[in-house]
Amino acid sequence: MFTGIIEGIGTVLSVVPRAGGMMLTVRLGSAAEGTKLGDSIAVNGVCLTVTSLHGDTAGFDVSGESLSRSTLKHIRTGQVVNLERAMQAGGRFGGHIVQGHVDGVGKIASIEKKGDFAVFTIEPPAELMAEIVVKGSVALDGISLTAASVTEKALTVALIPETLARTTWGRSKAGDAVNIETDILVKAIRKQLERIVPAREGLTESKLRELGF
């Protein structure tokens, strides 16, 4: 499990296609400290297992499932990536529960600079919008962020200077693809409500009020 607090930026050293997947090699930099074979590291929000380790360089086997659901299918040598090691028991919980299981790929629609801060407008896949709520958490490229506003097709997130400096998002531009993982708590609630409410009725505001929400 992760918390969405990025520990550092890594650099992709090689991308090697394999039958059914890919071999990815990344220079971990500071995130290599204490890392060992078999550890989990979130690379741009995708939970991967360290399968080889030489100094600060780690190799990851990426499955076809991970490639199909994330931006890793388009990753290239020299690209920088956000890195977070799995949370240790007893560690500080600085962000929110992030599993490293990307739900889909969206895009950065616009970036509005506000001094040293920036407001990003993100357009997720339509099917994920029901799992994103105002002031709720969402992981974007592995970064734990709060949805400042939500419309039918987009959400905005505000990034502080520290986040822009410590993650790849300080280099982002409109049109860039982004990995999106919605909040597991919202997913669980939505799933249970869908089981309670017959599909033919739909989940409406009146139905939620009737159920006590």
N, C-alpha and C positions, 0 to 999 in steps of 0.2 A: 504494500500500500504506500501511497505517496501523499503529499499535502499540497503540491502545487507551488512550493517555494523553491525557485530555481537556484541551484548551487553554483552553476558556472556554465560557460559556453564552451562547447567542444567543436572540433573540426573534423569533417569526414575525410578520411585518408584514402579509402577505396570502397568501391561498390562492385560486387561480383555476383552476377546472376547464378542461381543454382536451380536444379530441377525442383519446382514447386515453391521456390522462394528466392532468398538472396543472402549473401554474406556481406555484412557491413562492418567496416573497421573505422573506429573513431578515436582521435586523440582526446583523452578525457581532461587533461590539465589538472586543476585542483580537485576535481571530482574523483581522481584516481586514488586519493589518499584513503587507505583502509579497504579499498575494493579488492575482492577476491573472486576466483572462478565460481560461477553459479549464482552470483549476486544479481539482483534486479536493478536496472537503471532505466529511468524514463528518458527516452530520446525524443524531443519535441512532443512529449506527452504520450509516447507509445512505450509500454512496459516491455523491455527486452532483457534477455538473460546473457550475462557475460560468459561466452564459450571459449575465449582465449584472452590471455593477458600478458603483455610484454611491456614492462615499465608503466608508462601512463597511456598506453595504447590498448584498447579493448576490441575484441571481435564479437559480433552478435549474429546469430542465425535468425533471419526474419522470415516468418511464415507467409504463405500466400494470403492467408486471412488478414494478417496485419497490413500487408501491402495493399490489398483491395479496399480497406477501410480508412487508410491514412495517406498522408502526403509522402510517406517513405517510398512509394512507388516511383516518385519523380526525383528522389534525392540524388545529388551528384557530388563528385569529388571536389573538395575545397569548400563545400557549403558549411556554414556554422549552424549548430543545433543547441537547443536548450537541454541541460542535463540536470537530473535530480536522482540521487540514490534513494533506495527504499527507506522508509522511516523506521528507526529503531524503537523498540519498546522503551517507553520512558522518555522519549524525545519530546521536544516542544511541538505542539500542533499549531503551526503558524497559519496554515491556509484552510483547506477543507478536505474531505475524503476524496482522494483522486485514485482511481484504480489503475490508470494507465491503459484502459480499454477504450480506444477512440470510437465514438459513435458515428462520426461522419466528417466530411471535409466541407468547410465553408470558404468564404473569401472575405478579404478586407475590402469593403466598399469605399471607405473614405477615411482619411486621417486629418483631424483638425488640431493644429498645434495651438496650445494656450500657454505661451511662455515656455517654461521648461517642462510643462505637462503636455499630455496629448489625449484626445478623445478619439477612439477607434469605433467605426460603425462596421459591424460584422453581419454578413448574410449567411446564415446556416442553411442546411438542407431543410425544406419545408417540414418534413416529418419530425424534426427535432424542436421546432418552435414551442410545442406544447409542454416541453420539459424545461423551458427556460422562463424564469419568473423575475419580475423586478425586485432588486435587492437580493436575489438569490445568487448562488455561486455557479461558476462555469469554468472549466479548464480549457484554455486556448493555447495550443502548442505547449501544453504542460503547465502553463501559468495559472495559478488560482486567481480569478478575477471576479468582480461583482457586476452583475448586469445593472447598469445605471438607468437604462430605459429599454423597453421592449415594445415592438410593434408587431404586426402580423407577419412581417418578413425579415425583420432585423433586430439587433440589439446594439447598445453602445456600452463601452467599457472605458473607464478613465485610468490612464497609467501615470504613475508618479515618476519623477526623474530617476529614482533608484531602480525601479523596474525597467525603465527604458535603457539604463546604463548596464544592468546586470543580465539582460536577456537579449535575444535576437531581435526583439521588437523595436529596438532603437534604430534598426536598419530596415525595417519593413516599409512597404509602399502599397498604395492602393492596387488591388488586383491580385495580391499575393494569396495563395491558398493557405488555409489554417486548419489544423486538427482540432476537433471539438469533442469534448467529453462532458455530457450534462451531469448534473448532480444526482448521485445514486439515490438520495433520499426522495427527490422529486420523482425519479423513475419508479421507485417502489410504491409511492402513494398513487401515482397514475395507474400502475398495474392493478392495484387493489380496487381502485374506483371503477376501472373498466370491467372488473369481475362482478362488482356490485350492481352497476348500472347496465341493463340490457343494451346490446349494441343498437337495437332499433330506436331506442329513446335518445341515445347520445348523452354526453356529459354537458349539461347546460347549467347556467347560474341558478335557475330555479330548482333544479334537481340537487345541486350541492346544498342549497339552503334547506331543502327537505331532509337531507341526510345529516344536517346539523353543522355544516361548514360555514 
